[in-house]
Amino acid sequence: MSHKPYPITQVAEIAGATAYITVPEAVIQTLSYDSRKLSDTEHNLFFALHGRRDGHTYIPDAYRSGVRNFVISDKKIDRQAYPGANFLVVNNPLKALQDLAAYHRRQFTYPVIAITGSNGKTIVKEWLYQLLSPEYTIIRSPKSYNSQIGVPLSVWQMTDDHTLAIIETGISKADEMAALAHIIQPTIGVLTNIGDAHNEGFLTLQDKIAEKLTLFQEADLFIYSPKYLQAYSGKIPGKKQFTWCINAPADLEVIGEEVLENRYRYLRGIYQHNDVQCLVPFADAASVENAVCCWAVMLALGYHPAIPDERLEKLQPVTMRLELKTGINNCSVIDDSYSLDLASLTIALDFLKQQNQHPRRTLILSDIPQAGIKPEELYQQVAHLLESKQVDRLIGVGPQISACAESFPIDKQFYSSTEELLNNWSSLNFSDETILLKGARVFEFEKISKQLIQKVHETVLEINLNALEHNLNYYKSLLHPNVKLMVMVKAFSYGSGSFEIANLLQFNKVDYLAVAFADEGVALRKAGITLPIMVMNAEEAAYDTLIEHRLEPEIYSFRILHDFITILKQKNKTRYPVHLKIDTGMHRLGFMPHEVEALVSILNSSDDVLVKSVFSHLAASEDPVEDEFTQRQVQLFAETTHHIEKGIGYQFLRHIANTSGISRWPEAQLDMVRLGIGLYGIDSSIKQKSPLETVTTLKTSISQIKHIEPGETVGYNRRGKLPEGGKIATVKIGYADGYNRKLGNGVGKMQVNGHIVPTIGSICMDMCMLDITGVHAEEGDEVIVFGESVPVQQLADQLGTIPYEILTGISQRVKRVYYYE
């Protein structure tokens, strides 16, 4: 949403910058720091932030995209290389971003609610948006934009059209909150809770609480539960306080709760000496507590108790993630059909733009509710956004967007309602495209999703793309400057998918991908992957295909080298990139060091191939017992590559470090490293608390629940025994899905409603049984096979194998669902 633009000269003054302005009439409306996620480039201000990578290196990309205004700290930038650009030089671009947002915040006098806590911040923010929207036009933080960067970008969205702002904040260590308080300047503070998250960033619990409360020091009203401040001896912030608690004295004291139909909680409380009540459409303890927090906020804001009683019952679940699924007719579907505003639409469109597996991008978009500006202005902004994000086709749903059809100069269709769209389904002809579903909840886009999603096996493997991106950035942070990164995506990306993972890696600018066979590389090329791809098992039968799709073979023997050169000569190809494999002790594939002289002779006698890299494989980089052997491998590789480089007369990339090598052998990084299973959250060299996040979660559901009498047996050959009787659940996963038969009879464990339960009986082809005696469960309930609570390493240990085998063994009939928060 746009607001009154700031002249570049005013921005320079606010940021305290040394200004080099060639276009003084430039005005700023949008802020960015990521050259891959730009909009309104004409009025965009790009901040070259310092992080894992220096933002200054992306100035050329942003300039080519149309950005002409930059905040930098590197005074050596060649400004002459960017004609027509304005540069603001500051000591700290992040502080300049925060100062600009803080100045912008001071232009508004309406209430600003700031929310912090260990958990539940995003849920409370979204629920307050639902609860308060009838009275207010609300700007709120998109998704979970609660960081040192996310908060100023959220505050920047405030306009005169709004009457309330709700801003979420998060910190992970000391001395972070003061900067956020300076930006937000909240009038109302909400503390959700204090838990264990980020404990490692603080010396004591009191320090952690004090840091969070820094946000509310100048607030007029502070809403909190005394339960979470028992360890705090300092002054409670806020000119006025409002407290809430469950079964303890407070301004809102919940004195009783009752579970109704296993999915509602009826809550009774006391407020101002009167009985109050509400019905919450959730039964789990965390949701109930978040709902009570929202209840307290409404009462603290002066709402009559009857209003929260009426509205809390209608709270909708908050889905803060985009889901990428396989659709009908070779389509990919991005399902984000639960909330809608301009900020979340921009995030979803960035994710759509990231997907390259289809040449066509389609957006199905509903009316945007409660935007606070005139529809014609709103949809003109949407039209500009779609143009900048390269959307090819728009399907609009709702009377407002339909009335503004002329604003969209692209392929377009409009329907007054979701029902009208579904009635005309056959005319939409979805095929070979990536489709983003973005709808306000009232439009019930789940009905469209149901039609678009390919009907497959109910057991799903969820892939958390945020976690994968986190792990990628963790390993990037370990690399020396200028070390390149090759990522292994062989074996269907360790079972996680092909183009879905490769698109994310390409978006995050890795340098190389590696696959096992040429057909894997071909699939990536057809999905729009342009990165260099190394093929590790290049077979003679695939050489033509390999060359046609610009795939680069691993050459590990004289036979392979001669065969490939022969094909290149037939096709009149010269200096084709290849990768030489050296055997330094793994003794699997590769040229032996004593063969290097003959290898160099062949390379010098032909200009058919160009050595792009020379590499080897560490046999035991994760094992301290074998460190001496690993050191010999690294040394032998250094000597061998030196001889090759001297012999052929030009340089190439050298790489030997795998995932564990990156973690334990920084001296072996050389020119490039190869990241494998560490990307998916598994690194056997990390023995203490892992900094990696769980990427994959295998889920299934309960088909049937049975009560077993004492002495009865379960499954084939009567192997499952319950001498005392009990309760079993049959779940929809078996050995055909990749759940190994050896996990039967109690060896395997799964999670049902927070309880770890054992298998019972033999594992069947399509299902297996669990002993859920003493666990409350219903048919249809979700079951976690492995994930955060049941680590895949645990399954591997139970089977006497490694996580690689578990992950790559998940059948292709198991649906993959990719989500991005």
C-alpha positions in Angstrom: 0.0 0.0 0.0 1.5 3.3 -1.0 1.7 6.4 1.1 2.9 10.0 0.6 6.3 9.7 -1.1 9.5 11.0 0.5 11.8 13.1 -1.7 15.3 11.6 -1.9 16.7 14.7 -0.3 14.5 14.3 2.7 15.5 10.6 3.0 19.1 11.6 2.9 18.6 14.1 5.8 16.6 11.5 7.9 19.4 8.9 7.4 22.2 11.4 8.1 23.7 10.4 4.8 26.4 11.9 2.7 24.3 12.3 -0.5 25.5 11.9 -4.1 22.3 12.9 -5.9 22.1 13.1 -9.7 18.3 13.0 -9.9 17.0 15.3 -7.1 13.4 15.0 -8.2 13.4 11.2 -7.2 10.8 10.2 -4.6 10.8 7.1 -2.4 7.7 4.9 -1.7 9.1 1.3 -1.4 12.0 -0.1 0.4 14.1 -3.2 -0.4 17.2 -5.0 0.5 16.9 -8.2 -1.7 17.6 -7.7 -5.4 15.4 -10.8 -6.1 12.3 -9.3 -4.5 11.7 -5.8 -6.0 8.6 -3.9 -6.8 7.9 -0.3 -7.9 11.6 0.0 -8.9 11.0 3.6 -10.0 10.3 4.7 -6.4 12.4 2.0 -4.7 15.2 2.6 -2.2 17.7 -0.3 -2.0 19.6 -0.8 1.2 23.0 -2.6 0.8 22.9 -4.5 4.1 25.7 -6.5 5.6 24.8 -10.1 6.3 26.1 -13.5 5.3 26.7 -11.8 1.9 27.5 -8.2 1.4 24.5 -6.4 -0.1 26.8 -4.2 -2.1 27.4 -7.1 -4.4 23.8 -7.0 -5.5 23.7 -3.4 -6.5 24.3 -4.3 -10.2 21.3 -6.7 -10.1 19.0 -4.1 -8.5 20.2 -1.4 -11.0 19.5 -3.7 -14.0 16.0 -4.2 -12.6 15.4 -0.5 -12.6 16.3 0.7 -9.1 18.0 4.1 -9.1 18.2 4.9 -5.4 20.7 3.2 -3.0 21.8 3.4 0.6 25.4 2.1 0.9 28.3 2.1 3.3 31.1 1.2 0.9 32.5 4.6 -0.2 34.5 2.8 -2.9 31.5 2.0 -5.0 32.1 3.2 -8.6 29.1 5.6 -8.8 30.0 6.4 -12.4 29.1 2.9 -13.4 25.4 3.7 -12.5 24.3 6.7 -14.5 21.2 8.3 -13.2 21.4 6.7 -9.8 21.4 8.4 -6.4 23.7 7.1 -3.6 23.3 7.8 0.1 26.4 6.9 2.0 26.0 6.0 5.7 28.0 4.1 8.3 25.3 1.5 8.8 22.6 0.8 6.2 20.5 -1.2 8.6 20.4 1.6 11.1 19.5 4.0 8.3 16.6 1.7 7.4 15.5 1.6 11.0 15.8 5.4 11.4 13.8 6.0 8.2 11.0 3.7 9.5 11.1 5.4 12.9 10.6 8.8 11.3 7.8 7.4 9.2 6.1 6.0 12.3 6.1 9.4 13.9 3.9 10.8 11.2 0.9 8.9 12.6 -1.2 9.4 15.8 -3.4 6.4 15.7 -2.8 3.5 18.1 0.0 1.1 17.6 -0.1 -2.4 19.2 3.3 -4.1 19.6 3.4 -7.8 20.4 6.3 -9.8 21.7 6.8 -13.1 23.5 8.5 -16.5 23.1 5.6 -18.1 21.3 2.2 -17.3 19.8 3.2 -13.8 18.5 2.0 -14.3 15.0 -1.2 -16.1 16.0 -2.2 -13.4 18.5 -1.4 -10.7 15.8 -3.6 -12.4 13.2 -6.4 -13.1 15.7 -6.4 -9.5 16.9 -6.7 -8.5 13.2 -9.8 -10.8 12.9 -11.3 -9.5 16.1 -10.7 -5.8 15.7 -11.3 -5.3 12.0 -15.0 -4.3 12.3 -13.9 -1.1 14.1 -10.5 -0.4 12.6 -8.7 -0.3 9.3 -5.6 -2.3 10.3 -2.0 -2.5 9.0 -0.2 -5.5 10.5 3.2 -7.1 10.1 3.1 -9.5 7.1 3.6 -13.1 7.9 6.2 -13.2 10.7 8.2 -10.0 9.7 9.4 -9.5 13.3 13.2 -9.1 12.9 15.5 -6.1 12.9 14.8 -5.9 9.1 11.2 -7.1 9.1 9.9 -4.6 11.7 11.0 -1.5 9.8 9.6 -2.9 6.6 6.3 -3.5 8.4 6.1 0.0 9.9 6.8 1.5 6.5 3.4 0.1 5.4 1.6 2.5 7.7 -0.5 5.1 5.9 -3.1 7.8 6.7 -5.8 5.3 5.5 -5.2 3.1 8.5 -6.6 3.6 12.0 -4.6 0.9 13.9 -1.3 -0.8 13.5 -0.4 -4.2 14.9 3.4 -4.9 14.8 5.0 -8.2 15.8 8.6 -8.3 17.2 11.1 -11.0 17.9 14.5 -11.0 19.4 17.1 -13.8 19.9 19.8 -12.0 22.1 20.5 -9.1 24.3 20.5 -5.5 23.1 18.2 -6.0 20.2 14.8 -4.7 21.5 15.8 -1.1 22.0 16.2 -0.6 18.2 12.7 -2.1 17.6 11.1 0.0 20.3 12.6 3.1 18.7 11.0 2.1 15.4 7.6 1.0 16.6 7.0 3.5 19.5 4.0 1.4 20.6 1.1 2.9 22.5 -0.2 -0.5 23.5 2.0 -3.5 24.4 1.0 -7.2 24.4 3.2 -9.9 25.9 2.1 -13.4 24.8 4.3 -15.5 27.1 7.9 -16.2 28.1 9.2 -19.7 27.2 12.5 -21.4 26.4 13.0 -20.1 22.8 16.3 -18.3 22.4 17.4 -18.9 26.0 21.0 -19.3 24.8 21.0 -15.6 23.8 20.6 -14.4 27.5 22.6 -14.9 30.7 19.5 -15.4 32.9 15.7 -15.6 32.5 15.5 -12.1 34.2 17.7 -10.7 31.5 15.5 -12.2 28.8 12.3 -10.7 30.4 14.0 -7.3 30.9 15.0 -7.3 27.2 11.5 -8.1 26.0 9.9 -5.5 28.3 12.2 -2.8 26.8 9.7 -2.7 24.0 6.9 -1.4 26.2 8.7 1.2 28.4 6.8 4.2 26.8 3.5 2.4 26.2 0.3 3.8 27.5 -1.1 0.4 28.1 0.6 -3.0 28.8 -1.3 -6.2 28.6 0.3 -9.4 30.1 0.0 -12.4 32.3 1.7 -12.1 35.7 2.4 -15.9 35.4 5.2 -15.1 32.9 6.8 -12.3 35.0 7.3 -14.2 38.3 11.0 -14.3 37.7 11.2 -10.5 37.0 11.9 -8.1 39.9 12.1 -4.9 37.8 9.4 -2.3 37.2 6.5 -3.4 35.1 6.3 -1.0 32.0 3.3 1.0 30.7 1.5 3.9 32.2 -1.4 1.5 32.8 -1.5 -2.3 33.0 -4.1 -5.0 32.3 -3.5 -8.5 33.4 -4.9 -11.9 32.5 -4.4 -15.3 33.9 -5.9 -18.8 34.0 -6.8 -19.9 37.6 -4.9 -17.0 39.2 -5.9 -13.5 40.2 -5.9 -10.9 37.4 -8.0 -8.3 35.7 -9.3 -11.1 33.5 -9.2 -14.3 35.5 -10.3 -17.5 33.7 -11.8 -19.7 36.5 -13.0 -22.6 34.5 -12.9 -24.3 31.1 -14.8 -27.2 29.6 -14.0 -29.2 26.4 -17.0 -29.4 24.0 -17.0 -31.9 21.1 -13.2 -32.3 21.4 -12.6 -29.1 19.5 -14.1 -26.2 21.5 -13.3 -24.8 24.9 -16.0 -23.0 26.9 -14.2 -20.5 29.1 -15.6 -18.8 32.2 -14.0 -15.9 33.8 -14.3 -12.9 36.2 -13.8 -9.3 34.9 -14.6 -6.2 37.0 -16.3 -8.5 39.6 -18.7 -9.9 37.0 -18.9 -13.3 35.4 -17.8 -13.3 31.7 -17.6 -16.2 29.3 -16.6 -17.1 25.7 -16.4 -20.1 23.4 -13.0 -20.7 21.7 -13.1 -22.9 18.5 -9.8 -24.7 19.6 -9.1 -27.3 22.2 -5.3 -27.3 22.5 -3.7 -25.5 25.4 -1.6 -23.1 23.3 -4.5 -21.9 21.2 -6.6 -21.4 24.3 -4.0 -19.3 26.0 -3.5 -17.2 22.8 -7.3 -16.7 22.7 -7.4 -15.6 26.3 -4.6 -13.1 25.6 -6.8 -11.7 22.7 -9.8 -11.7 25.0 -7.8 -9.6 27.5 -6.7 -7.1 24.8 -10.3 -6.5 23.7 -11.4 -5.9 27.3 -8.4 -3.7 28.0 -9.4 -1.6 24.9 -12.8 -1.0 26.4 -15.0 -3.5 24.5 -18.2 -4.6 26.2 -17.7 -8.3 27.3 -20.5 -9.4 25.0 -18.5 -8.4 21.9 -15.4 -10.7 22.5 -17.9 -13.4 23.6 -19.5 -13.2 20.1 -16.3 -12.8 18.1 -13.9 -15.3 19.7 -16.2 -18.1 18.8 -15.7 -17.2 15.1 -11.9 -17.2 15.2 -10.3 -18.9 12.1 -7.2 -21.0 12.2 -4.1 -19.1 11.1 -2.1 -20.7 8.3 1.0 -18.7 7.8 2.6 -20.8 5.2 2.5 -21.1 1.4 2.1 -24.7 0.2 3.5 -25.9 -3.1 1.7 -29.0 -4.4 1.4 -31.0 -7.5 -1.6 -30.0 -9.5 -3.8 -31.4 -12.3 -2.6 -31.4 -15.9 1.1 -31.0 -15.0 0.5 -27.8 -13.0 2.2 -26.7 -9.8 -0.1 -25.1 -7.3 0.9 -22.6 -4.6 -1.9 -22.6 -2.0 -2.0 -19.4 0.1 -5.7 -19.1 0.2 -6.3 -18.2 3.9 -5.4 -14.5 4.2 -5.1 -11.6 1.9 -3.6 -8.1 2.0 -1.1 -6.3 -0.2 1.9 -7.2 1.9 1.1 -11.0 2.0 0.3 -10.9 -1.7 3.7 -9.4 -2.4 5.4 -12.2 -0.5 3.4 -14.9 -2.3 4.2 -13.3 -5.7 7.9 -13.4 -4.9 7.5 -17.1 -4.2 5.6 -17.6 -7.5 8.3 -15.7 -9.4 10.9 -18.1 -7.9 9.2 -21.1 -9.5 10.6 -21.8 -13.0 9.2 -25.3 -13.7 6.5 -23.9 -16.0 6.7 -21.1 -18.6 3.4 -19.6 -17.5 2.5 -18.0 -14.2 -1.2 -17.7 -13.2 -2.7 -15.8 -10.2 -6.2 -16.6 -8.9 -7.0 -13.5 -6.7 -10.1 -12.6 -4.7 -11.2 -9.1 -3.7 -8.9 -7.7 -1.1 -11.0 -6.8 2.0 -10.6 -3.9 4.4 -7.7 -2.3 2.4 -8.7 1.2 3.5 -8.4 2.8 0.1 -10.6 3.2 -3.0 -10.9 0.0 -5.1 -9.7 1.7 -8.3 -6.5 2.9 -6.5 -6.0 -0.5 -4.8 -6.3 -2.6 -7.9 -4.1 -0.2 -9.9 -1.4 -0.9 -7.3 -2.1 -4.7 -7.7 -1.7 -4.3 -11.5 1.7 -2.7 -11.1 2.7 -5.4 -8.7 1.6 -8.2 -11.1 3.6 -6.6 -13.9 6.8 -6.3 -11.7 6.4 -10.0 -10.6 5.9 -11.2 -14.2 2.5 -12.7 -13.8 1.1 -13.9 -17.2 -2.6 -14.5 -16.3 -5.0 -13.2 -13.7 -8.3 -14.9 -12.7 -10.1 -12.4 -10.5 -12.9 -13.4 -8.1 -15.3 -10.9 -6.5 -17.3 -7.9 -7.5 -14.6 -5.2 -6.6 -11.8 -6.7 -8.6 -14.2 -7.5 -11.5 -15.3 -3.9 -11.6 -11.6 -2.9 -12.0 -10.9 -5.3 -14.8 -9.5 -2.5 -17.1 -6.6 -1.9 -14.6 -5.0 -5.2 -15.7 -3.3 -5.2 -19.1 -2.6 -9.0 -19.1 -4.5 -12.2 -19.9 -7.5 -12.0 -17.5 -10.8 -13.5 -16.6 -13.2 -12.4 -13.9 -16.0 -14.0 -11.8 -18.3 -12.5 -9.3 -17.9 -15.4 -6.9 -16.0 -18.6 -6.2 -19.2 -20.5 -7.2 -19.3 -18.8 -10.6 -15.7 -19.7 -11.2 -16.3 -23.4 -10.3 -19.4 -23.4 -12.5 -17.2 -22.4 -15.4 -14.3 -24.7 -14.5 -14.0 -26.4 -17.9 -13.4 -23.1 -19.7 -10.3 -22.2 -17.6 -8.0 -24.9 -19.3 -5.4 -25.1 -16.6 -2.3 -26.9 -18.0 1.5 -26.7 -17.7 1.5 -23.6 -15.5 2.3 -22.5 -11.9 -0.9 -21.3 -10.2 -0.9 -19.1 -7.1 -4.2 -19.2 -5.1 -4.5 -16.0 -3.0 -7.9 -15.4 -1.5 -9.6 -13.8 1.5 -11.2 -16.4 3.7 -14.7 -15.4 3.0 -14.2 -16.5 -0.7 -13.5 -20.1 0.4 -10.7 -20.7 -2.1 -10.2 -24.2 -0.5 -12.9 -25.2 -2.9 -10.7 -24.1 -5.8 -7.7 -25.8 -4.3 -9.6 -29.1 -4.1 -10.2 -28.9 -7.8 -6.6 -28.0 -8.7 -4.7 -30.4 -6.5 -3.8 -33.8 -8.0 -5.6 -36.6 -6.1 -2.9 -38.8 -4.5 -2.0 -41.0 -1.6 -3.0 -39.4 1.8 0.3 -39.9 3.4 2.5 -36.8 2.7 6.1 -35.8 3.1 6.2 -32.1 4.1 9.3 -30.2 3.1 9.9 -27.0 5.0 11.6 -24.6 2.6 12.3 -22.1 5.3 14.3 -24.7 7.2 16.1 -25.7 4.1 17.0 -22.1 3.4 18.1 -21.7 7.0 20.4 -24.7 6.7 21.8 -23.4 3.4 22.6 -20.1 5.0 24.2 -21.8 7.9 26.7 -23.6 5.7 27.2 -20.5 3.7 28.2 -18.7 6.9 31.0 -21.3 7.4 32.6 -20.6 4.0 35.7 -18.5 3.5 35.3 -15.5 1.1 35.0 -16.4 -2.6 34.5 -20.2 -1.9 31.8 -21.5 -4.3 29.0 -23.8 -3.3 27.9 -26.9 -5.1 24.7 -28.5 -3.8 23.9 -32.2 -4.3 20.3 -32.8 -5.6 20.8 -36.4 -6.7 18.3 -39.1 -5.8 15.3 -36.7 -6.1 17.1 -34.3 -3.7 17.5 -37.0 -1.1 13.8 -37.9 -1.5 12.6 -34.3 -1.1 11.9 -33.4 -4.7 13.7 -32.2 -7.9 12.8 -28.8 -9.4 11.1 -27.6 -6.2 14.4 -27.8 -4.3 16.5 -26.7 -7.3 14.4 -23.6 -7.8 15.0 -22.5 -4.2 18.7 -23.1 -4.6 18.9 -21.2 -7.8 16.9 -18.4 -6.2 19.5 -18.4 -3.4 22.3 -18.1 -5.9 24.3 -21.3 -5.2 27.0 -21.9 -7.8 26.5 -25.5 -9.0 24.1 -28.4 -8.7 25.1 -32.0 -8.9 22.9 -35.0 -9.9 23.6 -38.7 -10.2 22.3 -39.3 -13.8 21.7 -37.3 -16.9 17.9 -37.7 -16.8 17.8 -35.9 -13.5 19.7 -33.0 -15.0 17.4 -33.0 -18.0 14.3 -32.8 -15.7 15.9 -29.7 -14.0 16.6 -28.0 -17.3 13.0 -28.6 -18.4 11.9 -27.0 -15.2 13.8 -23.8 -15.9 17.0 -24.4 -14.0 19.9 -22.6 -15.6 22.6 -23.2 -13.1 25.6 -25.3 -14.1 24.8 -29.0 -13.4 27.4 -31.7 -12.8 26.4 -35.3 -13.7 28.2 -37.8 -11.5 27.4 -41.0 -13.4 27.6 -40.0 -17.1 26.8 -43.1 -19.2 27.7 -43.3 -22.8 24.1 -43.9 -23.8 23.2 -40.5 -22.4 26.0 -38.4 -23.9 23.8 -36.9 -26.6 21.2 -35.9 -24.1 23.8 -34.6 -21.8 25.4 -32.3 -24.4 22.0 -31.2 -25.7 21.0 -29.9 -22.3 24.3 -28.3 -21.3 25.1 -30.8 -18.5 28.6 -31.3 -17.4 29.9 -34.9 -16.9 32.1 -36.2 -14.1 35.0 -38.0 -15.8 36.5 -40.7 -13.6 38.3 -43.1 -15.9 40.2 -43.2 -19.2 37.4 -45.2 -20.8 34.9 -42.5 -20.0 37.2 -39.8 -21.1 38.0 -41.4 -24.5 34.3 -42.1 -25.1 33.2 -38.6 -24.3 35.9 -37.0 -26.5 34.8 -39.3 -29.4 31.3 -38.0 -29.1 32.4 -34.4 -28.9 34.5 -34.8 -32.0 31.5 -36.2 -33.9 29.4 -33.2 -32.8 32.2 -30.7 -33.5 32.2 -29.5 -29.9 35.3 -28.0 -28.4 36.2 -27.0 -24.8 33.2 -28.7 -23.4 33.2 -28.4 -19.5 34.0 -31.6 -17.6 34.8 -32.5 -14.0 37.7 -34.8 -13.2 37.3 -37.2 -10.2 40.5 -38.2 -8.3 40.6 -41.2 -6.0 42.5 -40.1 -2.9 41.5 -43.0 -0.7 37.7 -43.6 -1.0 38.5 -46.2 -3.7 35.1 -46.0 -5.4 35.5 -44.0 -8.6 38.3 -41.7 -9.9 41.7 -41.5 -11.4 44.5 -42.7 -9.2 47.3 -40.2 -8.5 49.8 -42.2 -10.4 47.6 -41.9 -13.5 47.8 -38.1 -13.6 50.7 -37.9 -16.0 48.8 -40.0 -18.6 45.6 -38.0 -17.9 47.4 -34.7 -18.5 48.9 -36.0 -21.8 45.4 -36.8 -23.1 44.0 -33.4 -22.0 46.9 -31.6 -23.7 46.5 -33.5 -27.0 42.8 -32.4 -27.4 40.9 -29.2 -27.1 37.6 -31.1 -27.0 37.2 -30.8 -23.2 37.8 -28.0 -20.7 38.5 -29.0 -17.2 36.0 -27.0 -15.1 36.9 -28.7 -11.8 38.9 -31.4 -10.3 37.5 -33.1 -7.1 37.8 -36.0 -4.8 35.6 -37.4 -2.0 36.5 -37.6 1.7 35.8 -41.1 3.1 35.4 -40.3 6.8 35.4 -36.5 7.3 32.8 -36.7 10.1 34.9 -39.2 12.2 37.6 -37.8 14.6 39.1 -41.3 14.8 40.0 -41.0 11.0 41.3 -37.4 11.1 44.8 -38.5 10.2 43.5 -40.4 7.1 41.4 -37.3 6.1 44.4 -35.1 6.5 46.3 -37.4 4.1 43.5 -37.3 1.6 43.5 -33.5 1.6 47.2 -33.4 1.2 47.3 -35.9 -1.6 44.5 -34.0 -3.4 46.5 -30.8 -3.1 49.5 -32.4 -4.6 47.6 -34.1 -7.4 45.7 -31.0 -8.4 48.9 -29.0 -8.4 50.4 -31.5 -10.9 47.3 -31.4 -13.1 47.2 -27.5 -13.1 50.9 -27.3 -13.9 50.5 -30.0 -16.7 47.5 -28.4 -18.5 48.5 -24.8 -18.0 45.3 -23.3 -16.7 43.3 -23.1 -13.5 40.2 -24.9 -12.5 38.0 -25.3 -9.4 39.2 -27.7 -6.7 36.8 -29.3 -4.3 37.0 -32.1 -1.8 34.9 -31.1 1.2 31.4 -32.7 1.7 28.8 -31.7 4.3 30.9 -32.9 7.2 34.0 -31.6 5.6 32.5 -28.1 5.6 31.8 -28.4 9.3 35.0 -29.9 10.4 37.7 -29.2 7.8 37.7 -25.4 7.0 41.2 -25.8 5.5 39.7 -28.2 2.9 37.3 -25.7 1.5 39.6 -24.8 -1.4 37.7 -23.3 -4.3 34.4 -25.0 -3.8 32.5 -27.3 -1.4 29.8 -29.8 -2.0 26.8 -29.6 0.4 24.7 -32.8 0.6 22.5 -34.1 3.3 23.4 -31.2 5.6 21.0 -29.1 3.6 18.2 -31.3 4.9 19.2 -30.9 8.5 21.5 -33.9 9.0 25.2 -33.6 9.7 26.7 -36.5 11.6 29.8 -34.4 12.5 27.7 -32.1 14.8 27.5 -33.9 18.1 26.1 -31.2 20.4 22.9 -29.1 19.9 22.6 -28.8 16.2 22.2 -25.3 14.6 20.3 -27.1 11.7 16.6 -27.2 11.3 14.4 -30.2 10.4 13.4 -30.0 6.8 11.3 -33.1 6.2 8.3 -34.4 8.1 6.5 -37.6 7.1 2.9 -37.6 8.1 0.0 -40.0 7.7 -3.4 -40.4 9.4 -5.5 -42.8 11.4 -7.9 -44.9 9.2 -9.5 -46.9 12.0 -9.3 -47.3 15.8 -10.2 -50.7 17.5 -10.4 -51.9 21.0 -8.6 -55.3 21.4 -9.6 -57.8 24.0 -7.0 -59.4 26.3 -5.1 -62.2 24.5 -6.1 -61.1 21.0 -3.4 -60.6 18.4 -2.7 -58.0 15.7 -1.6 -58.4 12.0 0.0 -61.0 9.9 1.2 -64.3 11.6 -0.4 -63.0 14.8 2.9 -61.3 15.7 1.3 -58.3 17.5 0.3 -59.3 21.0 -1.7 -57.4 23.6 -1.9 -59.7 26.6 -3.9 -57.2 28.7 -5.9 -55.9 25.7 -5.8 -52.3 24.6 -6.5 -49.9 21.7 -4.9 -49.9 18.3 -4.9 -47.4 15.4 -4.4 -48.5 11.8 -2.5 -45.8 9.9 -2.1 -45.2 6.2 1.6 -46.1 5.6 3.3 -49.3 4.8 6.5 -50.7 3.3 5.3 -49.7 -0.2 5.6 -46.1 1.0 9.1 -46.7 2.3 8.3 -47.6 5.9 10.6 -50.5 6.4 9.2 -53.9 7.6 11.8 -54.1 10.3 10.1 -51.3 12.1 7.2 -53.5 13.0 6.5 -55.1 16.4 7.4 -52.1 18.5 10.7 -51.3 16.8 9.3 -48.2 15.1 7.7 -45.3 16.9 5.3 -42.5 15.7 3.7 -39.5 17.4 -0.1 -39.4 17.9 -1.5 -36.2 19.5 1.8 -35.5 21.3 2.4 -39.1 22.5 5.1 -41.3 21.2 3.5 -44.8 20.5 5.0 -48.0 19.2 4.1 -50.1 16.2 2.3 -53.4 16.9 2.3 -56.3 14.5 4.0 -56.6 11.2 4.2 -53.7 8.8 1.9 -54.3 5.8 2.3 -53.1 2.3 0.0 -50.0 2.6 -0.7 -49.7 6.3 0.5 -50.6 9.8 -0.9 -50.6 13.3 0.0 -48.6 16.4 -0.6 -49.4 20.0 -2.4 -46.2 21.3 -3.6 -47.7 24.5 -4.2 -44.7 26.9 -3.9 -42.1 24.2 -6.9 -40.0 23.2 -7.2 -40.1 19.4 -9.9 -40.2 16.8 -10.1 -41.6 13.3 -8.7 -39.1 10.8 -6.1 -37.7 13.4 -2.7 -36.8 12.1 0.2 -39.1 12.8 3.9 -38.0 12.6 6.1 -40.8 11.2 9.3 -38.8 11.5 10.1 -35.1 11.9 11.0 -32.8 14.8 9.5 -35.0 17.5 10.6 -38.3 15.9 14.0 -37.6 14.3 14.8 -39.4 11.1 18.2 -40.3 12.7 16.2 -42.2 15.4 14.6 -44.4 12.7 17.9 -44.9 11.1 19.4 -46.0 14.4 16.5 -48.5 15.0 17.2 -50.0 11.6 21.0 -50.0 11.9 21.3 -47.7 8.8 21.8 -44.1 8.0 19.3 -41.2 7.4 20.2 -41.2 3.7 18.5 -44.5 3.2 15.4 -43.5 5.1 14.9 -40.3 3.1 15.7 -41.6 -0.3 13.5 -44.7 0.4 10.3 -42.7 0.7 8.1 -43.9 -2.2 7.2 -41.5 -5.1 3.6 -42.4 -4.4 3.9 -40.3 -1.2 2.8 -36.8 -2.0 5.4 -34.1 -1.5 4.1 -30.8 -0.1 6.4 -27.9 0.1 5.7 -25.0 2.3 7.2 -21.5 2.8 6.3 -19.3 5.7 
